[in-house]
C-alpha cells in the first residue's frame, strides 16, 4: 500500500529533527509493506476512515483513498485526547483533497 503525504503534513514532517524524521520514515516503510494489518502500537483506527500512524510521540493522521492511504495531518501527541482544532484540520484537509480529486 502506498502512503501519499499531503503537502501541509509534509511541511510539518520536514521540520522534524533527524532522529524523529528517521523514525517517521521507518514507520512509513513498515506501513507501506504491511498496510492496515499492523498492531496498535504502530497504527490505530481513530474514527470511521481516519487512522493514526504512531511513531513515538508523533501522530500522523491518514485516510483511505482507493488502494492508497493519504497522510493529511501530523502532530506531536501531548495528551490522550485529540484536540478539536486538530479534528477540524483533519476533516477539512480530507474534504479539500476529496473535492480536488473529484474534479
C-alpha positions in Angstrom: 0.0 0.0 0.0 1.3 3.4 -0.9 1.3 6.3 1.5 0.7 9.7 -0.1 1.7 12.7 2.1 -0.3 15.9 1.8 1.8 19.0 1.2 0.7 20.6 4.5 1.6 17.4 6.5 4.9 17.2 4.7 5.8 20.7 5.8 5.4 19.6 9.4 7.4 16.4 8.9 10.2 18.2 7.0 10.8 20.4 10.1 11.5 17.4 12.4 14.9 16.7 13.9 17.0 13.9 12.3 16.0 11.2 14.9 12.3 11.9 14.6 12.5 12.1 10.9 14.3 8.7 10.7 11.6 7.1 12.9 8.8 8.5 10.7 10.5 7.1 7.6 10.8 3.7 9.2 7.1 3.7 10.2 6.1 4.8 6.7 8.1 1.9 5.1 6.5 -0.6 7.6 3.1 0.8 6.8 3.7 0.6 3.0 4.8 -3.1 3.5 2.0 -4.3 5.8 -0.8 -1.8 5.3 -3.6 -1.7 7.8 -2.6 -5.1 9.3 -0.2 -3.5 11.8 -0.6 -3.8 15.6 -2.0 -0.8 17.5 1.5 0.3 18.7 2.1 1.2 15.0 -1.3 2.1 13.7 -4.7 2.7 15.3 -8.1 3.3 13.8 -9.4 6.5 15.3 -12.8 7.1 13.6 -14.6 5.9 10.5 -12.0 6.2 7.8 -9.3 8.0 9.9 -6.3 6.2 11.2 -3.2 7.3 13.1 0.3 6.1 12.4 2.2 6.3 15.7 5.9 6.8 15.5 6.8 7.6 19.1 5.0 10.7 20.3 4.2 11.8 16.8 0.9 11.1 15.3 0.3 11.1 11.5 -3.4 11.0 10.5 -4.4 9.0 7.5 -7.5 8.2 5.5 -8.0 5.5 2.9 -8.3 6.5 -0.8 -8.8 3.6 -3.2 -5.7 1.4 -2.8 -3.7 4.1 -1.1 -3.6 6.0 2.2 -3.2 9.7 2.4 -1.5 11.4 5.3 -3.3 14.7 5.9 -2.1 15.9 9.3 0.7 15.3 11.8 1.2 16.5 15.4 3.2 15.8 18.5 0.8 14.0 20.8 0.8 15.7 24.2 -2.5 14.4 25.7 -4.7 11.4 25.3 -7.4 13.3 23.5 -7.1 14.8 20.1 -7.9 18.5 20.2 -11.0 19.9 18.4 -8.7 22.1 16.4 -6.8 19.0 15.1 -10.1 17.2 14.3 -11.2 20.2 12.3 -7.9 20.3 10.5 -8.0 16.6 9.7 -11.6 16.8 8.4 -11.0 19.9 6.4 -8.0 18.5 4.7 -9.8 15.3 3.8 -12.7 17.3 2.4 -10.2 19.5 0.4 -8.5 16.5 -1.1 -11.7 14.7 -1.9 -13.1 17.9 -3.6 -9.9 18.3 -5.7 -9.9 14.6 -6.7 -13.5 14.7 -7.8 -12.8 17.4 -10.4 
